[in-house]
Amino acid sequence: MKFNATGKQQGFTLIELMIVVAIMGILAAVAIPAYQDYTKRAHVSEGLSLASGAKGAVTEFYSSEGSWPTSNSDAGIASATDISGNAVTSVTVSSETTGCPNSATSCAKIAIVYNSKVDGTNNGLDLFATVSSGAIAWTCQAAATNGVASNYLPANCR
């Protein structure tokens, strides 16, 4: 800031203003990509929240029937496309005999599909239910085909 002969403030110099603008530009260049990653991770979390109802239904079905539900209607929940949200397109329940985690011979799979708010093509997240020591254990991972990028997955799915 410049001062005149009487000691009164006269305003900022051009260089001081340019320095402030440069600092703001550097901060924006760092903050914007970090914020975009944060919002995508939040959208992925929305899918896990929507799938929590399906997890309860799958667990209850297995407890009462001794087998995994093969569809959303078997599990007693809404159709796949009816379970949707801001970034979620569908939540689908199925019974699997291949691709199950922990070398299980059968498992239940809840497939979450996201819209372009997460990613236009890599937009799948799978939750698997397996029986372990008499209890149902849940694991999550990016879908085998078009799975969500690992940096958007919650910590327990990586």
C-alpha positions in Angstrom: 0.0 0.0 0.0 1.3 3.4 -0.8 1.2 6.4 1.5 1.4 10.0 0.5 3.5 12.7 2.2 0.8 13.3 4.8 0.7 9.6 5.7 -2.7 8.9 4.2 -3.4 5.6 2.5 -3.8 5.9 -1.3 -4.7 2.3 -2.3 -3.1 -0.8 -3.6 -0.5 -0.9 -6.3 -1.0 -2.9 -9.4 1.7 -5.4 -8.4 0.0 -6.0 -5.0 -3.3 -6.7 -6.7 -1.6 -9.1 -9.2 0.0 -11.0 -6.4 -3.4 -11.4 -4.7 -5.0 -12.6 -7.9 -2.2 -15.1 -8.5 -2.5 -16.5 -5.0 -6.3 -16.9 -5.5 -5.7 -18.7 -8.9 -3.2 -21.1 -7.3 -5.6 -21.9 -4.5 -8.5 -22.5 -6.9 -6.3 -24.8 -9.1 -5.8 -27.0 -6.1 -9.2 -26.7 -4.5 -11.5 -27.4 -7.5 -10.2 -30.9 -8.3 -10.2 -31.9 -4.6 -13.8 -30.7 -4.3 -14.8 -32.7 -7.4 -13.3 -35.9 -6.0 -15.1 -35.2 -2.7 -18.5 -34.8 -4.4 -18.0 -38.0 -6.3 -17.1 -39.9 -3.1 -20.3 -38.5 -1.5 -22.4 -39.7 -4.5 -20.9 -43.2 -4.1 -21.8 -43.1 -0.4 -25.4 -42.3 -1.4 -25.5 -45.7 -3.2 -24.4 -47.5 -0.1 -27.1 -45.8 1.9 -29.8 -46.7 -0.6 -28.5 -50.3 -0.6 -28.8 -50.6 3.2 -32.5 -51.5 2.9 -31.6 -54.2 0.4 -28.9 -55.5 2.7 -31.5 -55.9 5.5 -33.9 -57.7 3.2 -31.3 -60.1 1.9 -30.1 -60.9 5.4 -33.7 -61.5 6.5 -34.5 -63.7 3.5 -31.4 -65.9 4.1 -32.2 -66.2 7.8 -35.7 -67.4 7.1 -35.3 -69.4 3.8 -31.7 -70.7 4.1 -30.9 -69.5 0.5 -30.2 -66.2 -1.2 -32.9 -64.2 -2.9 -32.6 -64.2 -6.7 -34.3 -60.8 -7.4 -35.5 -57.7 -5.8 -39.1 -59.1 -5.6 -37.8 -62.3 -3.9 -36.1 -60.1 -1.3 -39.4 -58.1 -0.8 -38.1 -54.8 -2.0 -38.9 -52.4 -4.8 -37.8 -53.0 -8.3 -34.2 -52.1 -9.2 -35.0 -48.8 -11.0 -37.4 -47.7 -8.3 -34.5 -47.7 -5.8 -32.7 -44.6 -7.2 -31.5 -41.3 -6.0 -29.5 -38.2 -6.9 -26.6 -40.2 -8.3 -27.9 -43.7 -8.2 -29.7 -45.3 -11.2 -30.6 -48.7 -9.7 -30.0 -51.2 -6.9 -30.4 -54.8 -8.0 -30.4 -58.0 -5.8 -29.3 -61.3 -7.3 -28.0 -64.7 -6.2 -24.5 -65.7 -7.5 -22.6 -69.0 -7.7 -19.5 -67.5 -9.4 -17.4 -64.5 -8.5 -18.2 -64.7 -4.8 -15.6 -63.3 -2.4 -13.6 -65.5 0.0 -14.0 -68.6 -2.2 -17.7 -68.9 -1.2 -19.7 -71.3 -3.4 -22.8 -69.0 -3.3 -23.5 -65.5 -2.3 -26.0 -62.7 -2.7 -25.0 -59.7 -4.8 -26.4 -56.2 -4.6 -25.3 -54.3 -7.7 -25.4 -50.5 -7.4 -25.3 -48.5 -10.7 -24.5 -44.8 -10.6 -25.3 -42.1 -13.2 -22.9 -39.7 -14.8 -22.5 -37.7 -11.5 -20.0 -40.4 -10.5 -18.8 -41.5 -14.0 -20.5 -42.1 -17.3 -19.0 -45.6 -17.9 -17.2 -46.7 -14.7 -20.3 -46.6 -12.5 -20.8 -50.0 -10.8 -20.3 -51.1 -7.2 -21.1 -54.6 -5.9 -21.9 -55.7 -2.3 -21.6 -59.4 -1.6 -23.2 -61.3 1.2 -21.5 -64.6 2.3 -22.0 -66.9 5.2 -19.0 -67.0 7.5 -19.1 -69.0 10.8 -22.9 -68.9 10.8 -23.1 -65.1 10.3 -23.6 -63.1 7.2 -20.6 -61.1 6.2 -20.8 -58.2 3.7 -18.0 -57.1 1.4 -18.0 -54.4 -1.2 -15.9 -53.8 -4.3 -16.0 -52.1 -7.6 -18.0 -54.0 -10.1 -16.0 -56.5 -12.2 -17.2 -54.7 -15.4 -17.3 -50.9 -15.4 -16.5 -50.7 -11.8 -16.2 -47.4 -9.9 -12.7 -46.0 -9.8 -10.9 -47.0 -6.6 -10.2 -43.4 -5.5 -14.0 -42.9 -5.2 -14.7 -46.0 -3.2 -15.3 -45.8 0.6 -12.3 -47.0 2.7 -13.9 -50.3 3.6 -14.3 -51.2 -0.1 -10.7 -50.6 -1.3 
